[in-house]
Amino acid sequence: MKTSVTLNEDVVAYVERIARKGESRSEVIERLLRHSLEEQARRAKDQRDVELINKHAEQLNAEAADVLSYQGDL
């Protein structure tokens, strides 16, 4: 798909500086955008995981304490 985006000169200059050998500006921008979107999705998933753990923290801590109570001394 082809689209048009207006970028500041400093952004274009940065894109050109970080381009890999043979990589077009479009390819650089797509690579960076994909990376950013994947990172955003990863952070959102991590946040959901933390919220779920916190929601069940008391029960999880009780279960862990119970399991540890069965451990013998070394």
C-alpha positions in Angstrom: 0.0 0.0 0.0 1.3 3.4 -0.8 0.6 6.4 1.3 2.0 9.9 1.7 3.3 11.4 5.0 4.9 14.7 5.6 8.0 14.6 7.9 10.2 17.3 9.2 13.7 17.6 7.6 15.4 16.5 10.8 13.3 13.3 10.9 14.2 12.5 7.3 17.9 13.2 8.0 17.8 10.8 10.9 16.0 8.2 8.8 18.7 8.5 6.2 21.5 8.2 8.8 20.2 5.0 10.3 19.2 3.3 7.1 20.9 0.0 6.5 22.9 -0.5 3.4 20.5 -0.7 0.5 17.5 0.1 2.6 15.1 2.8 1.3 13.6 5.5 3.5 10.3 3.8 3.2 11.8 0.5 4.5 13.5 2.3 7.4 10.2 4.0 8.4 8.3 0.8 8.1 10.9 -1.1 10.2 10.9 1.6 12.9 7.1 1.8 12.9 6.7 -2.0 13.2 9.2 -2.1 16.0 7.4 0.7 17.9 4.0 -1.0 17.4 5.3 -4.3 18.6 6.9 -2.7 21.6 3.6 -0.9 22.4 1.7 -4.2 22.2 4.3 -5.9 24.5 4.0 -3.1 27.1 0.2 -3.4 27.0 0.4 -7.1 27.5 2.9 -6.7 30.4 0.6 -4.2 32.0 -2.4 -6.6 31.7 -0.3 -9.4 33.2 0.8 -7.2 36.2 -2.8 -6.2 36.8 -3.9 -9.8 36.8 -1.1 -10.8 39.2 -2.0 -7.9 41.5 -5.6 -8.9 41.4 -4.8 -12.4 42.7 -1.7 -11.5 44.8 -3.2 -12.5 48.2 -4.2 -15.9 46.9 -0.9 -16.5 45.1 1.1 -15.4 48.2 -0.9 -17.8 50.4 -0.3 -20.7 48.0 3.4 -19.9 47.9 3.6 -19.8 51.7 1.8 -23.1 51.9 4.2 -24.8 49.5 7.2 -23.3 51.3 5.9 -24.7 54.6 6.4 -28.2 53.3 10.1 -27.6 52.5 12.6 -29.3 54.8 15.7 -27.7 56.1 18.8 -28.4 54.1 
